[in-house]
Amino acid sequence: MMKLLTGVNMDKGRKNFHIRLQPDSESLLGEVIDYLQTLKKEELNKRVGELLVAAFLPLARYHQNTSDSEELRITCINSCDALSRHSEYLRQLLKVNHPTTLHLVLSSNVVADPNQIVSQVTHQASPVVNQTPEQNGDKEVEEDSSPPLEETDDVFGGFDD
């Protein structure tokens, strides 16, 4: 059960927002509520406020229709950055590596002139599975020449989650 009470304190120009959550004690939200109740009130308000702003400010501005497209774009970028920093904090705290999602072969050639650096990125695509060469649009399907997954994981870190 969730109950929202909102209002505006006109004397101070401050907004009041009260939320009452009553999740099942064994639910995921119940577990989060247990953790949040261990925090001091000031820290709780700060953390919840920061996460609410990061997660919902772009949506609030979008739905209020009061921001131009550039302001919405910047708000979105800042919010995604804040959420990404929170994600990195969690990964560092819990010692969880990023899953390997991209398999790229990178090479860089530095030219004699330090102002000109040439970088070359080669994408190695895996052949399409369960298609004949005619369906794939190629006469021959080339074999995947990317390094074995084990070597890639050694370079970029493996799946921990």
JOVEN-V131807 format. One record per backbone hydrogen bond with DSSP energy under -0.5 kcal/mol. CO is the residue of the C=O (numbers start at 1). NH is the residue of the N-H. E is the energy in kcal/mol with one decimal. If there is no record, write none. Layout:
BEGIN
CO_NH_E, CO_NH_E
END
This chain:
BEGIN
1_22_-2.6, 3_20_-3.0, 5_18_-3.3, 7_16_-2.8, 8_10_-1.0, 9_13_-1.1, 9_14_-1.2, 14_9_-2.4, 16_7_-2.2, 18_5_-2.9, 19_21_-0.6, 20_3_-2.6, 24_27_-1.9, 27_31_-1.8, 28_32_-2.0, 29_33_-2.8, 30_34_-2.2, 31_35_-1.7, 32_36_-2.9, 33_37_-2.2, 35_38_-1.8, 36_39_-1.4, 40_44_-2.9, 41_45_-2.6, 42_46_-2.2, 43_47_-2.8, 44_48_-2.7, 45_49_-2.2, 46_50_-2.5, 47_51_-2.3, 48_52_-2.5, 49_53_-2.4, 50_54_-2.5, 51_55_-2.5, 52_56_-2.8, 53_57_-2.1, 56_60_-2.8, 57_61_-2.7, 58_62_-2.3, 59_63_-2.8, 60_64_-2.0, 61_65_-1.0, 61_66_-0.8, 61_67_-0.6, 68_72_-2.3, 69_73_-2.2, 70_74_-2.4, 71_75_-2.6, 72_76_-2.6, 73_77_-2.4, 74_78_-2.7, 75_79_-2.5, 76_80_-2.8, 77_81_-2.3, 78_82_-2.3, 79_83_-2.5, 80_84_-2.3, 81_85_-2.5, 82_86_-2.0, 83_87_-2.2, 84_88_-2.5, 85_89_-2.4, 86_90_-2.3, 87_91_-2.3, 88_92_-2.6, 89_93_-2.8, 90_94_-2.5, 91_95_-0.6, 91_96_-2.4, 92_95_-0.6, 95_97_-0.5, 99_101_-0.7, 102_104_-0.6, 103_124_-0.6, 104_106_-0.6, 105_122_-2.0, 107_120_-2.2, 109_111_-0.5, 109_118_-1.6, 112_114_-0.6, 113_116_-2.0, 115_117_-0.6, 116_111_-1.1, 116_118_-0.5, 117_119_-0.6, 118_109_-2.4, 120_107_-1.9, 120_122_-0.5, 121_123_-0.6, 122_105_-1.7, 122_124_-0.6, 123_125_-0.8, 128_131_-0.6, 132_136_-2.2, 133_137_-0.7, 133_138_-1.4, 134_137_-0.6, 140_142_-0.6, 148_151_-0.6, 148_152_-2.1, 149_153_-2.7, 150_154_-1.7, 151_155_-1.7, 152_156_-3.0, 153_157_-2.4
END
